[in-house]
């Protein structure tokens, strides 16, 4: 592959450098947006229930582009702790992702967390359109299954046909299952989006086309 780069002395970020954009969940839920690559993330909201540790002002949401794939990550302490007896908690995270060039053809997700005497489920639903139409993608994770792919039974990671706008809901369910107590905690949840064509590939194509045009004009000038 022909790769074009620019030196830092020119004040331009190298083509395949990791780029980030972040904000607190509290601020984003008040109408904030994140933009990375060609993606815009908007419509953030959250609904917590029964959690012993969750502060939207301390949850950092980060949009990252790396190697042509765009990621959205929630980082912070999200947990349910019980000193005695069983208990349940839940957290819904909603947002809208818009691809401003090309279309999204695949989603996947991962999380970092642990549990003692507890259960955890991270279910993600990607619906078509900004208001949540038909379901186009679905992913389920639990303790011991920390990332998709590979898909499990019932997962739909490929978006067919690819879509421009998706309304995404991440449903985090916690349960302490022992009368003696226990805990479940998540420190990070990550979502990634695959696109056709990839924005970096489109940029490479435009740069390559520009270079070919420049060389052609240069040869023509020499002949003249």
Residue frames as qw, qx, qy, qz and C-alpha x, y, z in Angstrom:
[[0.000, 0.889, 0.458, 0.000, 0.00, 0.00, 0.00],
 [0.370, 0.424, -0.028, 0.826, 1.23, 3.49, -0.86],
 [0.396, -0.735, -0.465, 0.295, 1.10, 5.60, 2.30],
 [0.236, 0.678, 0.006, 0.696, 1.32, 9.39, 2.31],
 [0.547, -0.604, -0.407, 0.411, 2.52, 11.21, 5.45],
 [0.139, 0.862, -0.016, 0.488, 3.34, 14.73, 6.55],
 [0.524, 0.073, -0.526, 0.666, 6.05, 15.80, 8.99],
 [0.331, -0.732, -0.510, 0.308, 5.15, 17.43, 12.27],
 [0.308, -0.288, 0.071, 0.904, 7.21, 20.45, 11.18],
 [0.061, -0.286, -0.542, -0.788, 4.43, 21.17, 8.68],
 [0.316, -0.006, 0.427, -0.847, 1.93, 21.25, 11.53],
 [0.740, 0.049, -0.336, -0.581, -0.18, 18.44, 10.04],
 [0.708, -0.292, 0.586, -0.264, -1.08, 15.23, 11.84],
 [0.001, -0.263, 0.905, 0.336, 0.28, 12.06, 10.18],
 [0.562, -0.043, -0.495, -0.661, -2.41, 10.20, 8.27],
 [0.735, -0.220, -0.632, -0.105, -2.57, 7.13, 10.51],
 [0.110, 0.227, -0.615, 0.747, -1.89, 8.80, 13.87],
 [0.257, -0.526, -0.800, 0.133, -4.36, 8.12, 16.67],
 [0.087, -0.349, -0.029, -0.933, -6.70, 11.07, 17.14],
 [0.234, -0.427, -0.819, 0.303, -8.97, 11.57, 20.13],
 [0.229, -0.402, -0.105, -0.881, -11.88, 13.77, 21.14],
 [0.392, -0.299, -0.831, 0.259, -13.53, 13.49, 24.57],
 [0.292, -0.455, 0.077, -0.838, -15.96, 14.94, 27.12],
 [0.207, -0.029, 0.827, -0.522, -17.79, 13.98, 30.30],
 [0.046, -0.392, -0.891, -0.222, -21.01, 12.00, 29.99],
 [0.035, -0.679, -0.521, 0.515, -22.81, 14.71, 31.98],
 [0.051, 0.554, -0.191, -0.809, -21.82, 17.44, 29.51],
 [0.052, 0.048, -0.806, -0.587, -22.54, 15.31, 26.46],
 [0.025, -0.495, -0.868, 0.040, -26.00, 14.45, 27.79],
 [0.043, 0.736, 0.307, -0.602, -26.73, 18.20, 27.85],
 [0.554, 0.803, 0.129, -0.177, -26.56, 18.43, 24.07],
 [0.196, -0.715, 0.573, 0.350, -22.85, 17.87, 23.53],
 [0.899, 0.428, -0.033, -0.087, -21.40, 16.08, 20.53],
 [0.533, -0.512, 0.558, 0.376, -18.16, 14.31, 19.66],
 [0.716, 0.667, -0.100, -0.181, -16.62, 14.21, 16.20],
 [0.480, -0.498, 0.659, 0.297, -13.84, 11.98, 14.94],
 [0.327, 0.042, 0.797, 0.506, -12.78, 11.10, 11.42],
 [0.210, -0.222, -0.475, -0.825, -16.04, 11.43, 9.46],
 [0.388, -0.470, -0.793, 0.017, -18.25, 10.37, 12.40],
 [0.218, -0.427, 0.190, -0.857, -20.48, 12.55, 14.56],
 [0.369, -0.307, -0.848, 0.226, -21.75, 11.22, 17.90],
 [0.236, -0.283, 0.070, -0.927, -24.77, 13.01, 19.34],
 [0.708, -0.332, -0.299, -0.547, -27.98, 12.49, 21.30],
 [0.374, 0.150, -0.816, 0.414, -26.18, 11.16, 24.39],
 [0.607, -0.503, 0.051, -0.613, -28.32, 10.11, 27.35],
 [0.323, 0.156, -0.886, 0.292, -28.11, 7.78, 30.35],
 [0.695, -0.454, -0.099, -0.549, -30.55, 6.13, 32.76],
 [0.253, 0.287, -0.850, 0.362, -29.00, 4.59, 35.90],
 [0.749, -0.421, -0.125, -0.496, -30.84, 2.41, 38.40],
 [0.914, -0.402, -0.022, -0.044, -29.57, 0.83, 41.62],
 [0.709, 0.406, -0.320, 0.480, -25.85, 1.45, 41.07],
 [0.617, -0.698, -0.167, 0.324, -23.67, 2.10, 44.11],
 [0.361, -0.521, 0.275, 0.723, -20.98, 3.87, 42.04],
 [0.427, 0.513, 0.541, 0.512, -21.88, 6.00, 39.04],
 [0.084, -0.759, -0.125, 0.633, -21.17, 9.70, 38.52],
 [0.633, 0.665, 0.329, 0.219, -21.75, 11.04, 34.98],
 [0.035, 0.977, -0.209, -0.005, -19.36, 13.90, 35.77],
 [0.419, -0.608, 0.661, 0.130, -16.61, 11.32, 36.25],
 [0.771, 0.246, 0.569, 0.146, -17.42, 9.18, 33.21],
 [0.013, 0.625, -0.408, -0.666, -15.22, 10.23, 30.29],
 [0.778, 0.472, 0.412, -0.036, -16.51, 9.47, 26.80],
 [0.200, -0.613, 0.507, 0.572, -13.77, 9.41, 24.17],
 [0.801, 0.572, 0.126, -0.124, -14.01, 9.17, 20.38],
 [0.404, -0.577, 0.599, 0.382, -10.88, 7.70, 18.82],
 [0.797, 0.566, -0.120, -0.175, -9.74, 6.96, 15.28],
 [0.392, -0.581, 0.693, 0.168, -6.99, 4.41, 14.80],
 [0.258, -0.147, 0.882, 0.366, -6.05, 2.61, 11.61],
 [0.280, -0.084, -0.595, -0.749, -9.23, 3.57, 9.78],
 [0.426, -0.476, -0.767, -0.057, -11.59, 2.32, 12.55],
 [0.190, -0.534, 0.135, -0.813, -13.54, 4.68, 14.81],
 [0.465, -0.249, -0.792, 0.308, -14.04, 3.90, 18.50],
 [0.359, -0.643, 0.006, -0.677, -16.28, 5.30, 21.25],
 [0.570, -0.053, -0.722, 0.390, -15.23, 4.53, 24.84],
 [0.493, -0.761, -0.052, -0.418, -16.82, 5.19, 28.25],
 [0.587, 0.164, -0.608, 0.509, -14.22, 5.19, 31.07],
 [0.287, -0.483, 0.328, -0.760, -14.94, 5.44, 34.80],
 [0.049, -0.035, 0.924, -0.379, -16.26, 3.56, 37.81],
 [0.667, -0.116, -0.240, -0.696, -19.62, 1.88, 37.17],
 [0.293, 0.120, -0.923, 0.219, -20.39, -0.70, 39.85],
 [0.722, -0.464, -0.178, -0.481, -22.81, -2.47, 42.15],
 [0.277, 0.278, -0.797, 0.459, -21.52, -3.48, 45.59],
 [0.721, -0.484, -0.207, -0.451, -23.52, -5.38, 48.20],
 [0.059, -0.506, 0.746, -0.429, -22.18, -6.12, 51.67],
 [0.235, 0.061, 0.929, -0.280, -24.93, -8.66, 52.24],
 [0.533, 0.517, 0.541, -0.396, -27.88, -9.95, 50.27],
 [0.495, 0.324, 0.611, 0.526, -28.67, -10.11, 46.59],
 [0.103, 0.744, 0.137, -0.646, -29.22, -6.99, 44.49],
 [0.583, 0.457, 0.509, 0.438, -29.60, -5.72, 40.94],
 [0.037, -0.713, 0.040, 0.699, -28.73, -2.56, 39.03],
 [0.613, 0.526, 0.501, 0.310, -28.92, -1.29, 35.49],
 [0.100, -0.639, 0.146, 0.749, -27.48, 1.43, 33.27],
 [0.616, 0.622, 0.452, 0.172, -28.74, 2.47, 29.84],
 [0.235, -0.528, 0.282, 0.765, -26.40, 4.45, 27.59],
 [0.566, 0.660, 0.490, 0.055, -27.89, 5.91, 24.42],
 [0.113, -0.619, 0.282, 0.724, -26.41, 7.90, 21.54],
 [0.717, 0.657, 0.199, -0.123, -26.62, 8.48, 17.78],
 [0.474, -0.388, 0.517, 0.598, -23.76, 7.82, 15.39],
 [0.582, 0.768, 0.143, -0.226, -23.75, 9.44, 11.95],
 [0.640, -0.108, 0.463, 0.604, -21.30, 8.57, 9.17],
 [0.230, 0.802, 0.036, -0.550, -20.88, 11.69, 7.05],
 [0.398, 0.580, -0.595, -0.389, -19.06, 9.80, 4.28],
 [0.342, 0.138, -0.927, -0.070, -19.74, 6.21, 3.33],
 [0.752, -0.379, -0.166, -0.513, -21.87, 3.88, 5.47],
 [0.359, -0.467, 0.738, -0.328, -21.42, 1.76, 8.61],
 [0.751, 0.153, -0.542, -0.344, -21.30, -1.95, 7.77],
 [0.743, -0.142, -0.621, 0.205, -20.21, -3.53, 11.07],
 [0.360, -0.757, 0.259, -0.479, -20.25, -2.87, 14.82],
 [0.759, -0.104, -0.596, 0.243, -18.47, -4.61, 17.68],
 [0.372, -0.808, 0.143, -0.434, -17.85, -3.94, 21.35],
 [0.663, 0.059, -0.616, 0.422, -15.65, -4.81, 24.34],
 [0.437, -0.819, 0.015, -0.371, -15.52, -4.06, 28.06],
 [0.409, 0.290, -0.693, 0.517, -13.17, -4.21, 31.03],
 [0.572, -0.488, 0.149, -0.642, -14.68, -5.37, 34.31],
 [0.304, 0.128, -0.916, 0.229, -14.94, -8.09, 36.93],
 [0.671, -0.420, -0.113, -0.600, -17.36, -9.69, 39.38],
 [0.131, 0.128, -0.913, 0.364, -17.41, -11.69, 42.62],
 [0.136, 0.391, 0.846, -0.337, -20.68, -13.49, 43.40],
 [0.321, 0.624, 0.178, -0.690, -22.30, -11.60, 40.60],
 [0.576, 0.412, 0.623, 0.333, -23.49, -11.58, 37.02],
 [0.028, 0.617, -0.125, -0.776, -23.01, -8.94, 34.33],
 [0.560, 0.477, 0.615, 0.284, -24.53, -8.51, 30.87],
 [0.011, -0.534, 0.179, 0.827, -23.65, -5.85, 28.31],
 [0.490, 0.500, 0.695, 0.162, -26.26, -5.82, 25.54],
 [0.034, -0.432, 0.217, 0.875, -25.97, -3.46, 22.61],
 [0.478, 0.591, 0.649, 0.030, -28.67, -2.67, 20.08],
 [0.111, -0.292, 0.320, 0.895, -28.10, -0.61, 16.93],
 [0.409, 0.631, 0.639, -0.163, -31.35, 0.60, 15.36],
 [0.406, 0.361, 0.439, 0.716, -31.73, 2.32, 12.00],
 [0.011, -0.765, -0.300, -0.570, -32.14, 6.10, 11.98],
 [0.111, 0.392, -0.405, 0.819, -31.80, 8.87, 14.54],
 [0.569, -0.312, 0.200, -0.734, -35.03, 7.89, 16.35],
 [0.311, -0.209, 0.904, -0.205, -34.49, 4.14, 16.58],
 [0.736, 0.221, -0.250, -0.589, -36.23, 2.23, 13.82],
 [0.983, 0.022, -0.158, -0.090, -35.78, -1.47, 12.98],
 [0.623, -0.630, 0.433, 0.166, -32.87, -3.23, 14.69],
 [0.660, 0.674, -0.328, -0.056, -29.85, -3.58, 12.39],
 [0.515, 0.398, -0.674, 0.348, -27.22, -4.89, 14.83],
 [0.741, -0.598, 0.032, -0.305, -27.01, -6.63, 18.20],
 [0.516, 0.389, -0.673, 0.360, -24.20, -7.77, 20.53],
 [0.758, -0.605, -0.058, -0.237, -24.23, -9.54, 23.91],
 [0.428, 0.444, -0.651, 0.443, -21.29, -9.76, 26.34],
 [0.761, -0.602, -0.098, -0.220, -21.02, -11.22, 29.84],
 [0.443, -0.706, 0.553, -0.017, -18.45, -12.26, 32.43],
 [0.685, -0.134, 0.676, 0.237, -15.92, -14.43, 30.61],
 [0.509, 0.531, 0.512, 0.444, -16.94, -13.01, 27.22],
 [0.266, -0.648, -0.110, 0.705, -15.29, -9.60, 27.07],
 [0.105, 0.524, -0.329, -0.779, -15.44, -8.71, 23.38],
 [0.715, 0.492, 0.497, 0.009, -17.11, -9.24, 20.02],
 [0.887, 0.147, -0.345, -0.268, -16.08, -10.51, 17.54],
 [0.138, -0.118, -0.870, -0.459, -16.22, -13.46, 17.44],
 [0.538, -0.239, -0.075, -0.805, -20.00, -13.26, 17.53],
 [0.231, 0.009, 0.909, -0.346, -21.99, -15.46, 19.89],
 [0.023, 0.441, 0.862, 0.250, -25.35, -17.04, 19.11],
 [0.026, -0.836, -0.527, 0.147, -27.86, -14.27, 18.51],
 [0.248, -0.615, 0.127, 0.738, -25.27, -11.58, 17.77],
 [0.563, 0.711, 0.352, 0.231, -25.69, -9.49, 14.61],
 [0.444, -0.566, 0.129, 0.683, -22.46, -7.60, 14.04],
 [0.262, 0.085, 0.557, 0.784, -22.75, -7.00, 10.29],
 [0.306, 0.546, 0.297, -0.721, -25.09, -4.16, 9.29],
 [0.165, 0.084, 0.802, 0.568, -26.91, -5.34, 6.15],
 [0.598, 0.601, 0.029, 0.530, -27.46, -3.17, 4.22],
 [0.459, -0.090, -0.286, 0.836, -24.93, -0.68, 5.61],
 [0.116, -0.875, -0.469, -0.032, -26.45, 2.40, 7.25],
 [0.290, 0.593, -0.098, 0.745, -25.53, 6.07, 7.55],
 [0.294, -0.490, 0.332, -0.751, -27.26, 6.77, 10.91],
 [0.599, -0.208, -0.771, 0.054, -27.68, 4.40, 13.85],
 [0.475, -0.643, 0.183, -0.573, -29.37, 4.87, 17.22],
 [0.587, 0.169, -0.751, 0.252, -27.35, 2.80, 19.69],
 [0.644, -0.618, 0.120, -0.434, -28.41, 1.59, 23.15],
 [0.446, 0.270, -0.792, 0.318, -25.97, -0.09, 25.51],
 [0.731, -0.519, -0.094, -0.433, -27.80, -1.92, 28.33],
 [0.306, 0.370, -0.770, 0.419, -25.53, -2.80, 31.29],
 [0.770, -0.455, -0.193, -0.402, -27.22, -5.18, 33.76],
 [0.150, 0.435, -0.757, 0.463, -25.67, -6.06, 37.15],
 [0.809, -0.400, -0.211, -0.376, -26.76, -8.71, 39.67],
 [0.084, -0.456, 0.798, -0.386, -25.26, -9.82, 43.01],
 [0.742, -0.062, -0.547, -0.382, -26.32, -13.45, 43.35],
 [0.556, -0.059, -0.739, 0.377, -25.14, -14.39, 46.88],
 [0.485, -0.799, -0.328, -0.139, -26.81, -13.72, 50.21],
 [0.693, -0.447, -0.073, 0.561, -23.30, -13.10, 51.48],
 [0.060, 0.904, -0.069, -0.417, -22.91, -10.13, 49.15],
 [0.717, 0.126, 0.425, 0.537, -20.59, -9.44, 46.24],
 [0.064, 0.742, -0.077, -0.663, -19.72, -6.87, 43.61],
 [0.657, 0.467, 0.454, 0.379, -19.74, -6.21, 39.88],
 [0.119, -0.795, 0.078, 0.589, -17.72, -3.41, 38.35],
 [0.675, 0.558, 0.300, 0.380, -16.98, -1.99, 34.90],
 [0.357, -0.628, 0.086, 0.686, -14.16, 0.46, 34.27],
 [0.086, 0.438, -0.458, -0.769, -14.41, 0.74, 30.49],
 [0.650, 0.450, 0.606, -0.087, -16.84, 0.00, 27.67],
 [0.066, -0.461, 0.483, 0.741, -15.71, 0.39, 24.07],
 [0.679, 0.551, 0.451, -0.176, -17.65, 0.41, 20.80],
 [0.233, -0.373, 0.539, 0.719, -16.14, 0.37, 17.32],
 [0.612, 0.642, 0.254, -0.385, -17.56, 1.13, 13.89],
 [0.462, -0.118, 0.666, 0.573, -16.41, -0.28, 10.56],
 [0.383, 0.712, 0.125, -0.575, -17.22, 1.57, 7.39],
 [0.582, 0.197, 0.614, 0.496, -17.30, 1.09, 3.61],
 [0.740, 0.345, -0.356, 0.456, -15.27, 2.71, 2.25],
 [0.598, -0.536, -0.289, 0.521, -13.04, 3.50, 5.24],
 [0.059, 0.990, 0.060, -0.114, -12.44, 7.25, 5.56],
 [0.406, -0.652, 0.491, 0.412, -8.67, 6.72, 5.54],
 [0.565, 0.159, 0.696, 0.414, -8.98, 4.77, 2.30],
 [0.311, 0.861, 0.388, 0.109, -11.03, 7.59, 0.79],
 [0.162, -0.933, 0.193, 0.258, -8.36, 10.08, 1.86],
 [0.533, -0.329, 0.641, 0.444, -5.64, 7.89, 0.39],
 [0.526, 0.493, 0.628, 0.293, -7.61, 7.65, -2.84],
 [0.170, 0.969, 0.181, -0.003, -8.00, 11.41, -3.10],
 [0.325, -0.790, 0.400, 0.332, -4.33, 11.99, -2.29],
 [0.591, -0.067, 0.695, 0.404, -3.31, 9.36, -4.79],
 [0.451, 0.707, 0.506, 0.201, -5.56, 10.85, -7.45],
 [0.011, -0.988, 0.036, 0.150, -4.14, 14.29, -6.79],
 [0.463, -0.565, 0.557, 0.396, -0.58, 13.00, -7.08],
 [0.584, 0.249, 0.678, 0.371, -1.34, 11.26, -10.39],
 [0.297, 0.895, 0.321, 0.081, -2.92, 14.46, -11.74],
 [0.220, -0.900, 0.256, 0.274, 0.10, 16.48, -10.64],
 [0.539, -0.298, 0.661, 0.430, 2.53, 14.07, -12.34],
 [0.525, 0.532, 0.607, 0.270, 0.45, 14.05, -15.53],
 [0.143, 0.981, 0.131, -0.024, 0.37, 17.86, -15.68],
 [0.379, -0.749, 0.420, 0.345, 4.09, 17.99, -14.98],
 [0.589, 0.001, 0.684, 0.430, 4.86, 15.61, -17.86],
 [0.398, 0.767, 0.471, 0.180, 2.57, 17.61, -20.15],
 [0.075, -0.975, 0.077, 0.192, 4.37, 20.83, -19.22],
 [0.494, -0.491, 0.571, 0.434, 7.72, 19.25, -20.00],
 [0.559, 0.328, 0.662, 0.376, 6.52, 18.13, -23.44],
 [0.231, 0.921, 0.304, 0.072, 5.20, 21.62, -24.16]]
